[in-house]
Amino acid sequence: MTAFVEAASPHVMNTYGRVPIALTRGQGCRVWDVNGKAYLDGLGGIAVNTLGHNHPKLVPALQHQLTQLIHTSNYYHVPGQEALAAKLVELSGMQNVFFCNSGLEANEAAIKIARKFGVDKGIAKPEIVVYEKAFHGRSIATMSATGNPKIYSGFGPLVEGFVRVPVNDIAAIKQATEGNPNVVAVFFETIQGEGGINPMRADYLQQLRQLCDERDWLMMIDEVQCGVGRTGQWFAHQWAGIVPDVMPLAKGLGSGMPIGAVVAGPKAATVLKPGNHGSTFGGNPLAMRAGIETLRIMEEDGLLANAATVGAHLKATLERELGLLPGVKEVRGQGLMLGVELDRPCGVLIERAAGAGLLLSVTADSVIRLVPPLILTVAEADEIVALLKPLVQAFLAE
Ligand SMILES: *Cc1c(COP(=O)(O)O)cnc(C)c1O
């Protein structure tokens, strides 16, 4: 096979600054490119490939599903939806689920639920509290909820009805919403992903839960990236012992199959009525099978515990090997959602790491992000650090 270069995709719209490699095969936490070069997958398709690649239990289940049904329509009952929804309800302690195909779609549905929740109680112009550095997607509404001008610049006018506050500051949210009768919901990520791996503190989440209850606001937690076992709990907010009213999910839920879901608690479960919302592909039998099998295999193989222990090992190793280098500001995150913040923009490390045989990303300009498959072993975690350390050392010495 000939070497792949960037110019080999002239017909694909250029919306990504792509690393000039092309991947064709994967096994576990490793992938191979068209030239046969191997890479350790520290990115997992951006927190998507929960079970890694070519998982021996997932692939046969999906092959079987292909022979049964791929798609019908939401005009009919889809048994897989009931099965996956029941599991998500059990794991979350919430009430019911709407299915769609991606993170932004799940967040769009959440925003619609919040607005209708407000309108139903007589608030004509509902407003939703959102956060600095938040990322909720690239549709017009979810981009408007996002706290990063790089995402929304050039695409105005933005959707109105969002109030923005800083993270982890209960006084700031009280002040920003004081005397405003139109607030209906608070919408945030437990650990901001694209914003640079910024965790919400447990005590802040608990205070926020109380505030939402006092003011009859929906607590809507975007667990698209930090959910589905990544931090060592099914959902990252569970570390704080709280339960949200609305919880969008996507990325890791199908272990690579496109899927989105909005889980709703009692306050939000009956806001949407027949005809209020929908999706042609949402909840199709193939995606549902991927979700059901992903959660089943995670339980069977103990992947929550694995994410917690291997994640803690990876974080401690990163702290030990990189944390004290001048130029490294902080190692943060939980489970297998980790960031290493440098004191300068470090986007060049993405391609250099690929050159060294490691896939990772850089987010918020200066944060190296590791969100590998939840099947990562301690040996593979050590290999990530061994590959990364010389690259960071050389970069910081430039
Ligand atoms: C990735 C992401 C989204 C958007 O998901 P898409 O599937 O790309 O639309 C939304 N919220 C968070 C927290 C994300 O990480």
The ligand as a Gaussian input file, in Angstrom:
#p B3LYP/6-31G(d) Opt

LIG

0 1
 C      -18.614000      15.583000      22.227000
 C      -19.525000      16.321000      23.123000
 C      -20.766000      16.806000      22.674000
 C      -21.195000      16.711000      21.238000
 O      -21.348000      15.406000      20.809000
 P      -21.474000      15.082000      19.234000
 O      -21.795000      13.638000      19.201000
 O      -20.157000      15.425000      18.617000
 O      -22.569000      15.933000      18.729000
 C      -21.598000      17.398000      23.602000
 N      -21.239000      17.534000      24.877000
 C      -20.073000      17.087000      25.347000
 C      -19.746000      17.235000      26.791000
 C      -19.166000      16.485000      24.485000
 O      -17.980000      16.073000      24.938000

